Amino acid sequence: MYKPSECMLEKIEMVSLRVRDVARSAGWYKKHAGLSILWNNGETAGLRANTGTVVVLVQADQRIPFTKERIVHYTTPDIYRVHQAMKSAGVMVEEVKACNHTGCFSFEDPSGSRVMVWTPIYFNSAADQHAIQTLICTVSEPVLV
């Protein structure tokens, strides 16, 4: 179990943004911000900054369960330990979802902001990118479990 003062989250790995047009927005971020496009499947696009941080663009009219305009994604070395600590503390959490070697869950902070926690993420292969896309599209609203 984590101590209250112990940091459970490592770094911001991804940020998700809802956009009106994924293709247009991906092109804009590539042209004007120099981000490299990892994938673009029409519903989501992943773009990487030089620091490694990934911006995931989500088509606003798609039925992907992001109710907020943006979501911050953190990583942690032990997702199940973090999940259990938050759950034990009464935090509204979603169950851990896994695909390939990647896993995630979401929770809401006291203001209702959605936050996601991931295992360390690798965007090196098409399979890794597909796993991220799959998990993003299956996230549900957090509930007290």
C-alpha positions in Angstrom: 0.0 0.0 0.0 1.2 3.5 -0.8 1.8 6.0 2.0 -0.3 9.2 1.7 2.7 11.3 0.9 4.2 8.8 -1.6 3.8 9.8 -5.2 2.0 7.0 -7.2 2.1 8.6 -10.6 5.2 9.0 -12.6 4.8 11.4 -15.5 2.2 12.8 -17.9 2.4 10.4 -20.8 -0.6 11.5 -22.9 -3.2 14.2 -23.2 -6.5 13.5 -25.0 -8.2 16.4 -26.9 -11.7 16.3 -28.4 -11.6 17.8 -31.9 -14.1 18.5 -34.6 -12.1 17.0 -37.4 -9.4 14.4 -36.5 -7.6 14.5 -40.0 -7.6 18.2 -40.2 -6.4 18.6 -36.6 -3.7 16.0 -37.0 -2.4 17.8 -40.1 -2.5 21.1 -38.3 -0.5 19.8 -35.3 2.1 18.2 -37.7 2.5 21.4 -39.7 2.3 24.0 -37.0 3.7 22.2 -33.9 6.0 19.7 -35.6 4.4 16.7 -33.9 4.9 13.3 -35.7 1.8 11.3 -36.5 1.8 7.8 -34.9 -1.6 6.8 -36.2 -4.8 8.2 -37.6 -7.8 5.9 -37.9 -10.4 8.6 -38.5 -11.8 8.3 -34.9 -8.6 9.0 -33.1 -5.1 10.1 -34.0 -1.9 9.9 -32.0 0.8 12.5 -32.3 4.2 12.5 -30.5 6.1 15.5 -29.3 9.9 15.5 -29.2 9.7 14.8 -25.4 7.8 11.6 -26.1 4.5 12.9 -24.8 1.6 11.8 -27.0 -1.4 13.9 -27.9 -4.4 11.8 -28.7 -7.0 13.6 -30.9 -10.5 12.2 -30.4 -13.3 12.9 -32.9 -15.9 14.9 -30.9 -18.9 13.4 -32.6 -17.8 9.8 -32.0 -19.4 7.9 -29.1 -16.1 7.6 -27.2 -16.8 8.0 -23.5 -14.8 11.2 -23.0 -17.3 13.7 -21.5 -14.7 16.4 -20.9 -12.8 18.3 -23.5 -9.4 17.0 -22.4 -8.0 14.2 -20.3 -4.5 13.9 -18.7 -2.9 10.4 -18.8 -0.3 9.5 -16.2 1.9 6.4 -16.1 2.9 4.2 -13.1 5.1 1.2 -12.7 2.5 -0.8 -10.8 -1.0 -0.1 -12.1 -2.7 -2.7 -9.9 -1.1 -1.3 -6.7 -2.2 2.2 -7.6 -5.7 1.0 -8.5 -6.0 -0.9 -5.2 -4.7 2.1 -3.2 -7.2 4.5 -4.8 -10.1 2.0 -4.5 -9.3 1.4 -0.8 -9.3 5.1 -0.2 -12.8 5.4 -1.7 -11.8 7.0 -5.0 -14.3 6.5 -7.8 -12.3 4.3 -10.1 -12.9 2.2 -13.2 -11.7 -1.4 -13.3 -8.3 -1.9 -14.9 -8.5 -2.7 -18.6 -5.7 -4.5 -20.4 -4.7 -5.1 -24.0 -1.4 -6.7 -25.0 1.1 -5.5 -22.4 -0.7 -2.2 -21.8 -3.2 -1.5 -19.1 -5.2 1.5 -17.9 -8.0 2.7 -15.6 -9.6 6.1 -15.0 -10.8 8.0 -12.0 -12.3 11.3 -11.3 -10.8 14.0 -9.0 -13.1 15.9 -6.6 -13.9 18.5 -9.3 -15.1 15.8 -11.7 -12.1 15.9 -13.9 -11.3 12.6 -15.6 -7.8 11.3 -15.2 -6.3 8.1 -16.7 -3.5 6.0 -15.3 -1.5 3.6 -17.6 1.2 1.1 -17.3 4.3 2.4 -19.1 3.3 2.9 -22.7 5.3 2.0 -25.8 4.3 3.4 -29.2 7.0 1.5 -31.1 4.9 -0.9 -33.1 1.5 -1.1 -34.9 0.4 -3.6 -32.2 1.3 -1.1 -29.4 -0.6 1.7 -31.2 -3.6 -0.6 -31.8 -3.6 -1.5 -28.1 -3.7 2.2 -27.1 -6.5 2.9 -29.6 -8.5 -0.1 -28.4 -8.2 0.9 -24.7 -9.1 4.5 -25.3 -12.3 3.5 -27.1 -13.3 1.1 -24.3 -12.9 3.4 -21.3 -16.1 3.8 -19.3 -17.2 6.3 -16.6 -15.5 5.5 -13.3 -17.7 4.1 -10.6 -17.1 3.2 -7.0 -16.1 -0.5 -7.1 
